[in-house]
């Protein structure tokens, strides 16, 4: 495993880190096994969030018997109100079984209202106070919107910025990435595989490693994904043939697809929106009609249960027409 500087911090992070969303789906023993294997392979950055149900707890338990000085823990909170934010920091410390968090980020600052609330509520000052108390070492933010992330960096001297970047979503390469590099801000790449939509996963990771980024944090929930991701870290830059292959897949995907970030959950009607839209993608993009239909009908609550409340669309960082897409699921599968 190779390591890169995390911006102006004193941290050196593995080129490929660990994204903590998918680990929610596996048991504690499986999570511990995967995390230990990753540690043994040289991964030292573990990204999670208070919003990821039991992800912090699983990571904390798995890493509790490993050398703390070799571990870089990163978590984040959606709270902007000072008292609640302090409570979240303390809860994260407890769940992660640690006395300090290496990187604490403001979670999903993805519109100007959210960004303004960070400064209006003195949220950053609260984080700096926690920093002085030794509870956190560095401060960053995550955003799904490059314009918002750029404005945030122009307003505040953050240590890191976390944002989506992949062969399909390349907007960040134009201005956000160069600005972060100029300011010495560490760059943490999320959604490197378009939420799992990209089939050529090794090529997608190698594509990103050609850029001057700090680290990539794909979600890992199985030994197969572990092996696949580590393989990318030890390969040469893409050949012209591999670039062409990746470009062809990007063209086929288009823009209207679910990245499986799961911010739309929970659905008030109990619909597993991510799963429904995943099956829709397999049906339309890959022609797996029978397989997708069978999988779709294996779930108890289907797209037809949608109450048209719109909560999913309010929470979707990619502004997808989720209700329309669920209706398409109903028309195809039901």
LINWOSUL-V407630 format. One record per residue. RES is the residue in three letters. SS is DSSP state (2 for helix, 1 for strand, 0 for the rest). NEAR is the number of other C-alpha atoms within 10 Angstrom. Layout:
BEGIN
RES_SS_NEAR, RES_SS_NEAR
END
This chain:
BEGIN
UNK_0_14, UNK_0_12, UNK_1_16, UNK_1_16, UNK_1_19, UNK_0_22, UNK_0_22, UNK_0_14, UNK_0_16, UNK_0_9, UNK_0_17, UNK_1_17, UNK_1_24, UNK_1_23, UNK_0_24, UNK_1_28, UNK_0_28, UNK_1_26, UNK_1_23, UNK_0_24, UNK_0_23, UNK_2_18, UNK_2_27, UNK_2_17, UNK_2_13, UNK_0_14, UNK_0_11, UNK_2_17, UNK_2_12, UNK_2_17, UNK_2_23, UNK_2_19, UNK_2_13, UNK_2_19, UNK_2_25, UNK_2_17, UNK_2_15, UNK_2_19, UNK_2_18, UNK_2_10, UNK_0_13, UNK_0_18, UNK_0_24, UNK_0_23, UNK_1_26, UNK_1_25, UNK_1_25, UNK_0_27, UNK_0_23, UNK_0_20, UNK_0_15, UNK_0_18, UNK_0_14, UNK_0_19, UNK_2_25, UNK_2_30, UNK_2_21, UNK_2_24, UNK_2_24, UNK_2_21, UNK_2_17, UNK_2_21, UNK_2_21, UNK_0_13, UNK_0_9, UNK_0_12, UNK_0_8, UNK_2_12, UNK_2_7, UNK_2_12, UNK_0_16, UNK_1_19, UNK_1_23, UNK_1_25, UNK_1_25, UNK_1_26, UNK_1_21, UNK_0_17, UNK_0_18, UNK_0_22, UNK_0_15, UNK_2_17, UNK_2_11, UNK_2_13, UNK_2_19, UNK_2_18, UNK_2_12, UNK_2_18, UNK_2_23, UNK_2_16, UNK_2_14, UNK_2_25, UNK_2_20, UNK_2_15, UNK_2_18, UNK_0_25, UNK_0_18, UNK_0_15, UNK_0_14, UNK_0_21, UNK_1_23, UNK_1_20, UNK_1_25, UNK_1_29, UNK_1_26, UNK_1_25, UNK_0_21, UNK_0_21, UNK_0_23, UNK_0_18, UNK_0_15, UNK_2_14, UNK_2_10, UNK_2_15, UNK_2_20, UNK_2_13, UNK_2_14, UNK_2_20, UNK_2_15, UNK_2_12, UNK_0_13, UNK_0_14, UNK_2_20, UNK_2_20, UNK_2_13, UNK_2_17, UNK_2_24, UNK_2_16, UNK_2_14, UNK_2_19, UNK_2_19, UNK_2_11, UNK_0_11, UNK_0_13, UNK_0_21, UNK_1_23, UNK_1_19, UNK_1_21, UNK_1_23, UNK_1_26, UNK_1_23, UNK_1_24, UNK_1_23, UNK_0_22, UNK_0_19, UNK_2_20, UNK_2_16, UNK_2_20, UNK_2_26, UNK_2_18, UNK_2_13, UNK_2_21, UNK_2_20, UNK_2_13, UNK_2_11, UNK_0_11, UNK_0_13, UNK_0_21, UNK_0_24, UNK_1_25, UNK_1_25, UNK_1_23, UNK_1_21, UNK_1_23, UNK_0_23, UNK_0_22, UNK_0_20, UNK_0_20, UNK_0_15, UNK_0_10, UNK_2_16, UNK_2_20, UNK_2_15, UNK_0_10, UNK_0_12, UNK_2_22, UNK_2_23, UNK_2_15, UNK_2_16, UNK_2_22, UNK_2_16, UNK_2_10, UNK_2_16, UNK_0_18, UNK_0_25, UNK_1_25, UNK_1_25, UNK_1_26, UNK_1_23, UNK_1_26, UNK_0_22, UNK_0_25, UNK_0_25, UNK_2_24, UNK_2_18, UNK_2_17, UNK_0_20, UNK_0_20, UNK_0_12, UNK_0_14, UNK_2_20, UNK_2_18, UNK_2_23, UNK_2_22, UNK_2_25, UNK_2_19, UNK_2_19, UNK_2_18, UNK_2_21, UNK_0_11, UNK_0_10, UNK_0_13, UNK_0_22, UNK_0_24, UNK_1_26, UNK_1_26, UNK_0_24, UNK_0_27, UNK_1_23, UNK_0_23, UNK_0_22, UNK_0_16, UNK_2_15, UNK_2_9, UNK_2_16, UNK_2_19, UNK_2_14, UNK_2_14, UNK_2_22, UNK_2_20, UNK_2_14, UNK_2_19, UNK_2_17, UNK_0_11, UNK_0_12, UNK_0_10, UNK_0_15, UNK_0_17, UNK_0_10, UNK_2_9, UNK_2_9, UNK_2_15, UNK_2_15, UNK_2_12, UNK_2_13, UNK_2_21, UNK_2_13, UNK_2_11, UNK_2_16, UNK_2_17, UNK_2_10, UNK_2_10, UNK_2_15, UNK_0_9, UNK_0_12, UNK_0_13, UNK_0_19, UNK_0_24, UNK_0_19, UNK_0_19, UNK_0_18, UNK_0_20, UNK_0_16, UNK_0_19, UNK_0_16, UNK_0_13, UNK_0_15, UNK_0_12, UNK_0_15, UNK_0_14, UNK_0_20, UNK_0_18, UNK_2_24, UNK_2_18, UNK_2_17, UNK_2_25, UNK_2_22, UNK_2_18, UNK_2_21, UNK_2_27, UNK_2_20, UNK_2_16, UNK_2_19, UNK_2_12, UNK_2_12, UNK_0_11, UNK_0_12, UNK_0_14, UNK_2_16, UNK_2_10, UNK_2_12, UNK_2_21, UNK_2_18, UNK_2_12, UNK_2_12, UNK_2_22, UNK_0_13, UNK_0_10, UNK_0_12, UNK_0_9, UNK_0_16, UNK_0_22, UNK_2_24, UNK_2_16, UNK_2_13, UNK_0_19, UNK_0_12, UNK_0_13, UNK_0_12, UNK_0_14, UNK_2_16, UNK_2_22, UNK_2_16, UNK_2_15, UNK_2_14, UNK_0_19, UNK_0_20, UNK_0_17, UNK_0_11, UNK_0_17, UNK_0_15, UNK_2_23, UNK_2_19, UNK_2_11, UNK_2_19, UNK_2_22, UNK_2_15, UNK_2_17, UNK_2_22, UNK_2_17, UNK_2_11, UNK_2_13, UNK_2_20, UNK_0_12
END
